[in-house]
Amino acid sequence: MTGQTDRDYGTRQAAYDLKKLRGKHLVVKPGRSRRYHAPPEALRTITALLVLRDQVIGPILAGVRVPRRGRKPNNWTCTDQHYEALAWRSRPSSTTWASPHSRAAQRQHLVDPGSPSR
């Protein structure tokens, strides 16, 4: 589950993981036995976390869900200009998408006339 090989995941790591799980009350050790079990409420918590990771967080981080873009701001800050320039550079280049002249005109609005050029 951790993505480590059996060689990399030793007894010390397992003991550490069990201690963390016990601290979060996800597993309990009854009495002085060497066995552990998970109470029903802990199983619900573990299941919810796994579903959240696999079906929500994972796809978002993988870019499956594309956030909707809102309106562009009326007053562009330096940060807005920077991120717009980054987004522009990350777009796929295509000769049929736009002519070089229109691209230059679109890029020109990113430059703040009051700021010194680098």
Phi, psi and omega in degrees: 000329183275352181085004179264153176282166179299328180292322181282333184261099184259188182292327179295318179295318179297317178297320178297313180298317178297321179296319178295317179295321177294321179296330179269005179060035176266337172225151177231151179248107183286123176061221181257020182285170177260008182257157179233153171216158182254125177293158183304319180293329177289324177296322176295319179295314180298316179298316180298319180294320179293318178296317179301315181294314187282325188253348180240298185293316181303307179298325179295314180292331179280353179085015179293318177268120180263121180293144177289139178270134178271191178293151174284146182291151177289320180251109183279127172269172177299324179294317178300316180296319180298311182291326176295320178295321177296317179296323180295317181292332183275353178291147178293139179274137180213137179285338180270349185291311179199155179284159180300328181291319180289328177296318179296321179293322179290324180288332186296330181290349179280344185272126177276119183297338181274347184266145178289141180279151182266000000 
